[in-house]
Amino acid sequence: MVAGAMPLWSQVNTEQVLRIGQNALYFEDYMLSIQYFNQAIQAKPYLAQPYFLRAIAKLNLEDYNGAEADAAKALELNPFLTDAWEVRGVARQNLGKNRAAIDDYTEALKLLPRNRQLLFNRALALIDIKENDAAREAFDEIIGYYPGFDNAYLGRARVELEQADTVAAKADIDKALSINKNAANAYIMRADIAIKSHADFEGALADIDQAIKLMPRVAGLYINRAFLRYNLDSYNGAMADYDYALSLEPYNAVALFNRGLLLAEVNANDLALEDFNRVLELDPDDYRALYNRAMIYRAKGNTEGAIADISRVADRFPDFPGALYLRGELYRESGQLAKAERDFKNAKAKALALRQEPEPAEEGGSDTSTPGSEADDEAIPDELVSKRFASLLTVDDNASIQEEYNNSAIRGKVQDRNINIEIEPMMQLSFYSAPTELRRNTYYIREVDDLNATRQLRFVLVVTSVVPALDEAVIARHFQSIEYYNSHLATHAARPIDHIGRALDFITVRDYQNAEKDIDRAITMAPDLALNYLIRAQARYSRYQLERNSSSSQSYDALTRASLGRKALNDIADDLDRAISLSPRSAVAYYNKGNILYELEEYDLATAAYNKAIELKPDFGEAYYNRGYIALKAGRSNEGVADLSKAGELGIIPAYNLIKRITRP
């Protein structure tokens, strides 16, 4: 058995495996717990409990689709498992399937008719489907049963705000705080009322300060406090809050956008440009960021870049005079007077048309600009710009009332990690691997197993996705091994195995050119050995990566580098095709080909390769992850999330991080 691999028993002790998994679940090690529940399911697929427990783990990882499916399976096997109704209800509620969630809570309430948490979650779902009268009755019922339940008052306050009954809402919020002075959501909701009812920024700031004391790691609270501080003329305070929000969530587009606006306001254009660039890396179609980057480009004298950005805004919002007006200014400044005149004329016509009716709400985001007095005709473009494209944004979900869980194992902690999102790497042939408790990281290839059985290599060969960093002593052993092969080949007739062994040693010490020469010789001597082509593809890909990232490649222009890179990738793909033709059931070869096709931006062909890898190896987690990643890039969110969920179940940790990013509102 590979060191560090999950134990495989001929007869799994299901009770012990479940107990270990529950221990991992208790200590919030959800990824590890899933691996134990997988074993229990594989051993006894007719038991409801492991599906239910795996659903809890997935719920905590915010894999709501996976949690819903597992809870459904648990209920199929045991419909009297009350907690499974609850878990599926919570998963569905988070997926926006509120009517289905209500049905689940109703089923659970048949078994536990006055359960506080079930009643509460059902009431929240009623709010989400806009059945406000029913929701208010539900909260009244909960308060009748549990008059000391602070969240019930906050839930009813949400309904009252939906019904524009601000006085009743504030009374319920105050009641919740009298019961529990640490009810952070109460402070947030009260602050929102203070802002929207009478622009009481000072009162709102006091409440947000209290919320931050109670929830100091919530980036959205700092974003909203920055908005309040800005409106109270505390520029430095607002900037400090955006900086801290980004230290908590470096990819928070709202914080980046707002900080960019503040930096632009004080003419820190280079820093502002960095923030708007980062927003557009996260969402290339963020038109607010495009508009403001155009303004920065204009200030920096990059007229061409400014026109490109503002043209995209104008194309997306053809009735927005501000974009036409700015582009007209840019055309005029660059001497394109006919185009400038056309844009100025269209901008004026659009502005006059808009003056006849209220401006529609902007798609997406929260525009928190404070309405001002009507501007005169000459200021129309600037007024519209400030309202739609140059206003600070806030985060409107901080005050959402969270579901409560009857089962104490359903906790809200998620294994969040700020990681770079990229596809899972190529599988490699190596003498070393880095298995973990979650993933064994070694894969089966028949030819590798056969080769190891001959004991003709000096080290045992494995197939792995993770090759660990090697220390000097290990590297020295492989230089010694290369010397051994040099001596042996100088005095003995050459055999393919000798060139294969030395090629693998060269790969280990990162001498890819010599590795390729050796494997070329091995291919000449044994052209029908699939393993040779896998090794050469690996050596070529490693050399391609090295040359792509090395300073020597800078001697070529960008077009030449791209052409050379494409040729190198096509050569690697040819090697993998040859390996597949010789070993058509090699899932690893199909997977690696998928990765190469991805780099060639042949996404449909890459998906087909991953499909074949999964067909041959149904537990190929990396293939599910990469296929899901491509589906997300193509806008097929449902397919992508389903594949990522399966990848996470199979131990691919980044899958849950990506699911969270994609599904986060």
matplotlib code that plots the C-alpha trace (Angstrom):
import matplotlib.pyplot as plt

x = [0.0, 1.3, 2.4, -0.1, -3.0, -6.4, -6.6, -8.4, -9.7, -11.1, -14.1, -14.5, -15.5, -18.4, -19.1, -15.5, -15.2, -18.4, -17.1, -13.8, -15.6, -17.9, -14.8, -13.4, -16.8, -16.9, -13.4, -14.6, -12.2, -14.9, -12.7, -11.3, -14.7, -16.0, -13.3, -14.4, -18.1, -17.1, -15.6, -18.7, -21.0, -18.8, -19.0, -22.7, -24.5, -27.9, -27.2, -28.7, -26.4, -23.2, -25.1, -26.6, -23.3, -21.6, -24.5, -23.6, -20.0, -20.8, -23.2, -20.4, -18.3, -21.1, -21.5, -25.3, -26.0, -23.9, -25.6, -29.0, -28.3, -26.8, -29.7, -32.1, -30.4, -30.5, -34.2, -34.8, -33.2, -34.8, -37.7, -38.0, -34.5, -35.8, -32.4, -32.0, -35.2, -33.7, -30.3, -32.0, -34.2, -31.2, -29.3, -32.3, -32.9, -29.3, -29.8, -32.9, -35.3, -37.4, -40.7, -39.0, -37.2, -40.6, -41.9, -38.9, -39.3, -43.0, -42.2, -39.8, -42.3, -44.7, -42.2, -41.2, -44.2, -43.0, -39.3, -38.0, -35.3, -37.5, -40.3, -37.8, -36.1, -39.5, -40.5, -37.3, -38.1, -41.5, -39.9, -37.7, -40.7, -42.4, -45.3, -45.0, -48.3, -47.7, -44.1, -45.4, -47.9, -45.1, -43.0, -45.9, -46.4, -42.7, -42.8, -45.9, -44.0, -40.7, -41.0, -37.3, -36.1, -34.3, -33.9, -37.7, -38.1, -35.4, -37.1, -40.4, -38.6, -37.5, -41.1, -42.2, -39.4, -40.7, -44.1, -42.6, -43.6, -40.4, -41.8, -42.9, -39.6, -37.5, -39.6, -38.9, -35.2, -35.1, -36.9, -34.3, -31.5, -33.2, -33.2, -29.7, -27.4, -24.9, -27.3, -25.1, -27.7, -30.0, -27.4, -26.9, -30.6, -31.1, -28.2, -29.9, -33.1, -31.2, -29.6, -32.7, -35.2, -33.5, -29.8, -28.7, -25.1, -23.8, -26.5, -25.8, -22.1, -22.6, -24.6, -22.1, -19.3, -21.2, -21.7, -18.0, -17.1, -19.2, -18.2, -14.7, -13.9, -16.8, -15.4, -18.8, -19.2, -16.0, -17.2, -20.4, -18.7, -16.4, -19.4, -20.7, -17.3, -17.0, -20.4, -19.2, -16.1, -13.6, -11.6, -8.8, -11.2, -13.0, -9.7, -8.5, -11.8, -11.4, -7.8, -8.8, -11.8, -9.3, -6.9, -9.9, -11.1, -8.4, -10.8, -13.7, -14.7, -16.8, -14.0, -11.6, -14.0, -14.7, -11.0, -10.3, -12.9, -11.4, -7.8, -9.0, -10.6, -7.2, -5.5, -3.6, -4.2, -1.7, -3.0, -6.6, -5.8, -4.4, -7.7, -9.9, -7.7, -8.2, -12.0, -11.9, -9.8, -12.5, -15.3, -14.3, -17.9, -18.0, -19.1, -18.7, -15.0, -14.6, -16.1, -13.8, -10.8, -11.5, -11.4, -8.1, -6.7, -7.8, -6.0, -2.9, -3.0, -3.9, -6.6, -6.7, -7.3, -9.9, -11.9, -11.8, -13.2, -15.8, -16.9, -17.7, -19.8, -21.6, -22.3, -23.8, -25.8, -26.8, -29.2, -26.6, -25.6, -22.7, -20.7, -21.4, -20.4, -17.1, -16.3, -17.0, -14.6, -12.0, -12.6, -12.3, -9.0, -7.6, -8.6, -11.4, -13.9, -16.6, -16.9, -16.9, -19.7, -21.8, -21.4, -22.1, -25.3, -26.4, -25.6, -27.7, -30.6, -30.4, -30.1, -33.2, -35.2, -34.2, -35.2, -38.8, -39.0, -37.2, -33.9, -34.3, -32.3, -28.8, -28.5, -26.8, -25.0, -26.3, -26.2, -25.9, -25.5, -27.6, -30.1, -29.3, -31.1, -31.9, -28.9, -29.2, -29.0, -25.3, -24.6, -26.8, -24.0, -22.0, -25.1, -26.0, -22.4, -22.3, -25.5, -24.8, -21.1, -19.1, -20.9, -19.7, -21.2, -22.3, -22.8, -26.5, -26.4, -24.7, -28.0, -29.4, -30.9, -29.1, -30.8, -30.7, -29.9, -31.7, -28.8, -25.8, -23.4, -24.6, -22.2, -21.5, -17.7, -16.3, -12.7, -12.1, -8.6, -7.4, -6.0, -5.2, -7.8, -6.3, -6.8, -5.4, -1.9, -0.7, -0.1, 3.6, 5.8, 8.1, 10.0, 8.4, 4.9, 3.4, 0.3, -1.9, -4.7, -7.2, -5.6, -3.2, -2.0, -0.7, -2.5, -2.5, -1.0, -0.6, 2.7, 4.1, 3.0, 4.5, 7.8, 8.1, 7.5, 10.6, 12.8, 14.9, 14.6, 16.8, 13.8, 10.1, 8.1, 4.7, 2.1, 1.3, -0.2, 2.1, 5.8, 7.3, 10.4, 13.5, 16.4, 20.1, 20.7, 17.9, 19.1, 22.7, 21.4, 19.9, 23.1, 24.9, 22.3, 22.9, 26.6, 25.8, 23.8, 26.6, 29.1, 26.7, 25.9, 29.6, 30.3, 27.1, 24.7, 22.0, 18.6, 15.4, 15.1, 18.5, 17.5, 14.1, 15.8, 18.3, 15.6, 13.6, 16.7, 17.2, 13.6, 14.1, 17.1, 15.3, 17.6, 14.7, 16.8, 18.9, 15.8, 14.2, 17.3, 17.3, 13.6, 14.0, 16.5, 14.2, 11.4, 13.7, 14.4, 10.9, 8.4, 5.4, 5.8, 3.1, 5.1, 7.9, 5.5, 4.0, 7.6, 8.5, 5.3, 6.2, 9.8, 8.7, 6.0, 8.4, 10.9, 8.0, 7.1, 10.7, 11.3, 8.0, 8.9, 12.6, 14.2, 15.8, 12.4, 12.2, 14.5, 11.5, 8.6, 5.2, 3.9, 7.0, 6.8, 3.1, 3.9, 6.7, 4.6, 1.7, 4.1, 5.5, 2.1, 1.0, 4.1, 3.2, -0.4, 1.0, 3.0, -0.2, -2.2, 0.5, 0.3, -3.5, -3.3, -1.0, -2.8, -6.4, -7.6, -5.1, -7.2, -4.0, -3.1, -6.6, -6.4, -3.0, -4.2, -7.1, -4.7, -2.7, -5.9, -6.9, -3.7, -4.3, -7.7, -9.4, -12.0, -14.5, -11.8, -10.3, -13.8, -14.0, -10.7, -11.8, -15.0, -13.0, -10.7, -13.8, -15.4, -12.2, -11.7, -15.0, -13.2, -10.8, -11.3, -8.8, -10.7, -14.0, -12.4, -10.9, -14.0, -16.1, -13.6, -14.0, -17.8, -17.8, -15.6, -18.2, -21.0, -22.5, -22.7, -24.9, -22.6, -19.6, -20.8, -21.9, -18.5, -16.8, -19.0, -17.9, -14.3, -14.5, -16.2, -13.1, -10.7, -9.9, -9.7, -9.8, -13.2, -15.1, -13.3, -14.3, -17.9, -18.1, -16.7, -19.1, -22.2, -21.6, -24.2]
y = [0.0, 3.5, 5.4, 8.0, 6.4, 5.8, 2.3, -0.3, -3.3, -6.4, -6.0, -2.4, -2.0, 0.4, 1.4, 2.3, 4.2, 6.2, 6.9, 8.2, 10.3, 11.8, 12.7, 14.5, 16.2, 17.3, 18.9, 20.6, 18.7, 18.2, 17.1, 14.2, 13.2, 12.9, 10.4, 8.2, 8.4, 7.5, 4.3, 3.5, 4.1, 1.9, -0.9, -0.6, 1.5, 0.6, 2.6, 6.1, 7.4, 7.8, 9.7, 12.0, 12.7, 13.3, 15.8, 17.7, 17.9, 19.1, 21.7, 23.1, 23.3, 25.2, 22.4, 22.8, 20.7, 17.8, 18.2, 18.1, 15.0, 13.1, 14.1, 13.0, 9.6, 9.3, 10.0, 7.5, 4.9, 6.2, 8.7, 8.9, 10.6, 14.0, 15.6, 14.7, 16.6, 19.6, 19.3, 19.0, 21.9, 24.1, 23.1, 23.8, 27.2, 28.1, 27.1, 29.4, 26.4, 27.9, 26.2, 22.8, 23.8, 24.7, 21.2, 19.6, 21.6, 20.8, 17.1, 17.4, 19.4, 16.4, 14.6, 17.6, 19.9, 22.7, 22.6, 26.1, 25.9, 24.2, 26.7, 29.5, 28.3, 27.7, 31.3, 32.6, 30.7, 32.2, 35.7, 34.6, 33.6, 37.0, 35.4, 38.1, 37.7, 33.9, 34.7, 37.2, 34.7, 32.2, 34.5, 35.4, 31.7, 31.3, 34.3, 32.9, 29.6, 31.2, 34.9, 35.0, 34.1, 37.2, 36.0, 35.6, 39.3, 40.1, 37.8, 39.5, 42.9, 41.7, 41.1, 44.5, 46.2, 44.4, 45.8, 49.3, 49.3, 50.9, 51.8, 48.2, 46.9, 49.2, 48.1, 44.4, 45.1, 47.0, 44.1, 41.7, 43.8, 44.0, 40.1, 39.8, 42.8, 40.8, 40.3, 41.6, 41.5, 43.7, 46.5, 46.0, 46.2, 49.2, 51.0, 50.3, 51.8, 54.9, 55.4, 54.8, 56.6, 59.8, 59.6, 59.4, 58.4, 59.0, 56.8, 54.1, 54.3, 53.7, 50.6, 49.3, 49.8, 47.5, 44.9, 45.0, 44.4, 41.3, 40.1, 41.5, 39.2, 40.1, 42.1, 43.4, 45.3, 47.2, 48.0, 49.4, 51.3, 52.9, 54.2, 55.8, 57.3, 58.7, 60.3, 61.8, 63.2, 60.7, 59.8, 58.2, 56.2, 54.9, 54.0, 52.1, 50.1, 49.2, 48.1, 45.9, 44.4, 43.4, 41.9, 39.6, 39.0, 39.9, 39.1, 41.3, 43.2, 45.8, 46.8, 47.0, 49.1, 51.5, 51.9, 52.6, 55.4, 56.9, 56.7, 58.3, 61.1, 62.1, 61.6, 58.4, 57.2, 54.4, 52.8, 53.3, 51.7, 48.6, 48.3, 48.6, 46.2, 43.6, 44.1, 43.5, 40.4, 39.0, 40.2, 41.4, 42.7, 45.0, 48.2, 50.5, 49.5, 49.9, 53.4, 54.4, 52.8, 54.9, 58.0, 56.9, 56.2, 59.6, 61.2, 59.3, 60.2, 56.7, 57.9, 54.7, 52.6, 55.0, 54.9, 51.1, 50.9, 53.5, 52.1, 48.8, 50.7, 52.6, 49.4, 47.8, 50.9, 52.6, 54.9, 56.1, 59.6, 59.7, 57.1, 58.9, 62.2, 60.9, 59.2, 62.4, 64.2, 61.5, 61.7, 65.5, 65.3, 62.9, 65.0, 62.8, 65.7, 64.1, 61.2, 63.6, 65.7, 62.6, 61.4, 64.8, 65.0, 61.5, 62.2, 65.3, 63.6, 60.6, 62.9, 64.9, 61.7, 60.4, 63.7, 62.8, 59.8, 58.4, 56.7, 52.8, 51.0, 49.8, 46.1, 44.4, 46.0, 48.6, 52.2, 54.1, 57.6, 60.2, 61.9, 65.6, 68.5, 68.5, 69.6, 72.0, 70.8, 71.3, 69.1, 66.2, 63.8, 64.3, 63.8, 60.6, 59.4, 60.0, 58.2, 55.1, 54.6, 56.6, 55.9, 53.9, 50.4, 48.7, 45.1, 44.4, 40.8, 41.5, 41.7, 38.4, 36.3, 33.0, 29.6, 27.9, 24.2, 21.7, 19.2, 20.5, 19.0, 21.4, 24.3, 27.3, 27.2, 26.8, 25.9, 29.1, 29.6, 32.3, 30.2, 30.8, 29.0, 26.9, 23.5, 20.5, 19.6, 16.9, 13.4, 12.6, 9.5, 9.9, 8.0, 10.2, 11.3, 13.3, 11.4, 12.9, 11.6, 12.9, 11.9, 9.1, 11.0, 7.8, 6.3, 3.0, 2.5, -1.2, -0.6, 1.1, -1.8, -4.3, -2.4, -2.2, -6.0, -6.6, -4.8, -3.5, 0.2, 1.4, 3.0, 2.2, 4.3, 5.8, 7.9, 11.0, 14.5, 15.9, 15.5, 16.7, 19.0, 16.8, 17.4, 17.4, 13.9, 12.6, 14.6, 13.3, 9.7, 10.4, 12.0, 8.8, 6.8, 8.7, 7.9, 4.3, 4.3, 6.2, 3.5, 0.6, 1.9, 2.5, -1.2, -3.1, -3.3, -0.7, -1.7, 0.4, 0.0, 1.7, 4.7, 4.8, 4.7, 7.4, 9.6, 9.4, 10.3, 13.3, 14.3, 14.0, 16.4, 18.6, 18.0, 17.8, 18.0, 15.0, 13.2, 13.8, 12.5, 9.3, 8.6, 9.3, 6.4, 4.2, 4.9, 4.0, 0.7, 0.0, 2.0, 0.0, 0.8, 3.3, 4.3, 5.8, 8.4, 9.3, 9.9, 12.0, 14.0, 14.7, 15.7, 18.0, 19.6, 20.3, 21.8, 23.9, 25.2, 26.0, 27.9, 29.7, 31.1, 31.7, 35.0, 33.6, 33.3, 37.1, 37.3, 36.4, 38.7, 37.8, 36.3, 34.1, 32.9, 32.0, 30.2, 28.2, 27.4, 26.1, 23.9, 22.5, 21.7, 20.1, 17.8, 16.8, 16.1, 13.9, 11.9, 11.4, 10.3, 7.7, 6.5, 6.3, 4.3, 1.8, 1.7, 2.8, 2.2, 4.6, 7.2, 9.1, 9.6, 10.9, 13.2, 14.6, 15.1, 17.1, 19.4, 20.0, 20.7, 23.1, 25.0, 25.1, 26.6, 23.7, 23.5, 21.2, 18.7, 18.9, 18.2, 15.1, 13.9, 14.3, 12.5, 9.5, 9.7, 9.6, 6.8, 4.7, 5.8, 6.9, 8.1, 10.4, 13.5, 15.7, 15.0, 16.0, 19.2, 20.2, 19.4, 21.4, 24.3, 24.4, 24.2, 27.3, 29.1, 28.3, 29.6, 26.2, 26.7, 23.8, 21.3, 22.9, 22.9, 19.3, 18.3, 20.3, 18.8, 15.3, 16.4, 17.7, 14.5, 12.7, 14.8, 17.7, 20.5, 23.6, 22.4, 23.7, 27.1, 27.4, 26.4, 29.1, 31.8, 30.8, 30.5, 33.5, 36.2]
z = [0.0, -0.9, 2.2, 3.3, 1.2, 2.7, 4.1, 2.0, 3.9, 2.3, 4.6, 5.8, 9.5, 8.6, 12.2, 12.9, 9.6, 10.4, 13.9, 12.5, 9.9, 12.5, 14.6, 11.6, 11.0, 14.7, 14.3, 11.1, 8.9, 6.2, 3.4, 5.4, 6.8, 3.3, 2.4, 5.3, 4.4, 0.9, 2.2, 4.3, 1.2, -0.9, 1.6, 2.5, 0.0, 1.5, 4.8, 5.0, 7.7, 5.7, 2.9, 5.6, 7.2, 3.9, 3.2, 6.3, 5.3, 1.9, 3.3, 5.4, 2.3, 0.6, -2.0, -1.8, -4.9, -3.5, 0.0, -1.6, -3.6, -0.6, 1.7, -0.9, -1.1, 2.7, 2.7, -0.1, 2.2, 5.4, 5.1, 8.9, 9.2, 10.4, 10.3, 6.6, 5.8, 7.5, 5.8, 2.3, 3.2, 4.1, 1.0, -1.2, 0.5, -0.3, -3.9, -4.1, -4.3, -1.5, -2.3, -2.2, 1.0, 2.5, 1.6, 3.3, 6.5, 6.5, 6.3, 9.2, 11.2, 10.9, 13.1, 15.2, 15.1, 17.3, 16.5, 16.7, 14.1, 11.5, 12.0, 11.7, 8.5, 6.9, 7.8, 6.1, 3.0, 2.9, 2.9, 0.0, -2.1, -1.3, 0.7, 3.3, 5.0, 5.5, 6.7, 9.2, 10.5, 10.8, 12.8, 15.0, 15.7, 16.6, 18.9, 20.6, 21.3, 22.0, 23.2, 24.1, 20.6, 19.3, 15.7, 15.4, 16.0, 13.4, 10.9, 11.5, 11.1, 7.7, 6.7, 8.1, 6.0, 2.9, 3.7, 4.3, 8.0, 9.2, 12.7, 13.4, 12.1, 14.3, 17.3, 16.6, 16.1, 19.4, 21.1, 19.7, 21.1, 24.5, 24.5, 23.1, 23.0, 20.9, 18.0, 15.3, 12.6, 14.6, 14.6, 10.8, 10.1, 12.3, 10.5, 7.2, 8.4, 9.7, 6.2, 4.1, 6.3, 7.0, 5.9, 9.6, 8.8, 12.3, 13.9, 11.3, 11.9, 15.6, 14.9, 12.3, 14.8, 17.2, 14.5, 13.6, 17.3, 17.2, 13.7, 13.1, 10.2, 7.8, 4.9, 3.9, 7.2, 6.6, 3.0, 4.4, 7.2, 4.6, 2.7, 5.9, 6.8, 3.3, 3.6, 7.0, 5.2, 6.7, 3.6, 5.5, 7.6, 4.5, 2.8, 5.9, 5.9, 2.2, 2.9, 5.8, 3.8, 1.1, 3.6, 4.6, 1.0, -1.6, -4.4, -3.2, -6.3, -4.4, -2.1, -5.0, -7.1, -4.2, -3.3, -6.9, -6.9, -3.7, -5.1, -8.3, -6.3, -5.0, -8.4, -7.2, -10.7, -10.9, -7.7, -8.9, -12.2, -10.4, -8.5, -11.6, -13.5, -10.7, -10.8, -14.5, -14.1, -11.8, -14.1, -17.6, -18.1, -15.0, -16.9, -13.9, -13.7, -17.5, -17.2, -14.4, -16.0, -19.1, -16.9, -15.5, -19.0, -20.1, -17.1, -17.9, -21.6, -22.9, -25.2, -27.2, -24.1, -22.8, -26.1, -26.1, -22.6, -23.0, -26.3, -24.6, -22.0, -24.8, -26.7, -23.6, -22.5, -25.8, -24.0, -21.4, -22.5, -20.1, -22.0, -25.3, -23.8, -22.5, -25.7, -27.6, -25.4, -26.1, -29.8, -29.7, -27.8, -30.3, -33.3, -34.5, -34.7, -36.8, -34.4, -31.5, -33.0, -33.6, -30.0, -28.5, -30.6, -29.6, -25.9, -25.8, -27.4, -25.0, -22.0, -23.0, -23.6, -20.1, -18.5, -19.4, -17.1, -14.0, -14.7, -14.5, -11.8, -12.8, -13.4, -10.5, -7.5, -5.1, -6.1, -2.9, -4.3, -2.4, -4.7, -5.3, -6.9, -10.6, -12.7, -15.6, -19.2, -19.4, -16.4, -17.5, -18.6, -15.3, -13.2, -14.9, -14.6, -10.9, -10.3, -12.4, -12.8, -10.2, -7.0, -4.1, -3.8, -0.6, 0.3, 0.9, 2.3, 5.7, 7.4, 6.0, 8.8, 8.7, 8.9, 12.3, 12.5, 14.7, 14.2, 16.1, 13.6, 10.9, 11.4, 9.2, 9.1, 5.6, 4.6, 2.8, 1.3, -1.0, -3.8, -7.4, -9.5, -12.3, -13.7, -12.0, -13.3, -15.7, -14.3, -14.2, -14.1, -11.2, -8.6, -5.9, -4.9, -2.1, -0.9, 1.7, 3.9, 1.4, -1.8, -2.5, -5.6, -7.3, -10.3, -12.0, -15.5, -16.5, -18.3, -15.2, -13.0, -15.5, -15.6, -11.9, -11.8, -13.9, -11.2, -14.0, -12.9, -10.1, -8.4, -8.2, -10.7, -9.8, -11.6, -9.6, -9.8, -7.1, -7.2, -3.9, -3.6, -3.4, -1.1, -2.0, -0.9, -3.2, -6.1, -5.6, -5.8, -9.2, -10.5, -9.3, -11.1, -14.3, -13.9, -13.5, -16.8, -18.5, -17.5, -18.2, -21.7, -22.5, -21.8, -22.7, -25.6, -25.2, -24.1, -24.1, -20.3, -19.8, -21.8, -20.1, -16.7, -17.5, -19.1, -15.8, -13.8, -16.1, -15.6, -11.8, -11.9, -14.4, -17.4, -19.8, -23.1, -22.2, -21.0, -24.4, -26.2, -24.1, -24.7, -28.4, -28.4, -26.4, -28.9, -31.8, -30.1, -28.8, -30.9, -29.7, -25.9, -24.9, -21.8, -24.0, -25.5, -22.1, -20.8, -23.9, -23.6, -20.0, -20.8, -23.6, -21.5, -18.6, -21.1, -22.6, -19.2, -18.4, -21.7, -21.5, -18.1, -18.6, -19.5, -22.6, -24.3, -24.2, -27.1, -29.3, -30.0, -28.5, -31.8, -32.3, -28.7, -29.2, -32.4, -30.9, -27.8, -30.0, -31.9, -28.7, -27.4, -30.6, -30.5, -27.0, -28.1, -30.9, -28.3, -26.2, -29.2, -29.9, -26.3, -26.5, -29.8, -28.1, -24.8, -25.5, -21.9, -20.4, -18.5, -17.6, -21.2, -22.0, -19.0, -20.0, -23.5, -22.1, -20.3, -23.4, -25.4, -22.7, -23.1, -26.8, -26.0, -27.7, -25.0, -26.6, -27.5, -24.0, -22.6, -24.8, -23.6, -19.9, -20.7, -21.9, -18.9, -16.6, -18.6, -18.1, -14.5, -12.8, -9.7, -11.6, -9.4, -11.3, -14.6, -13.0, -11.7, -15.0, -17.0, -14.5, -14.8, -18.6, -18.3, -16.0, -18.5, -21.2, -19.0, -18.3, -14.6, -13.7, -15.4, -13.9, -10.4, -10.7, -11.8, -9.1, -6.5, -7.6, -7.7, -4.2, -3.0, -4.5, -2.6, -4.9, -2.4, -4.7, -6.0, -3.0, -3.1, -6.8, -6.1, -3.4, -5.7, -8.5, -6.4, -4.1, -4.9]

ax = plt.figure().add_subplot(projection="3d")
ax.plot(x, y, z, "-o")
ax.set_aspect("equal")
plt.show()
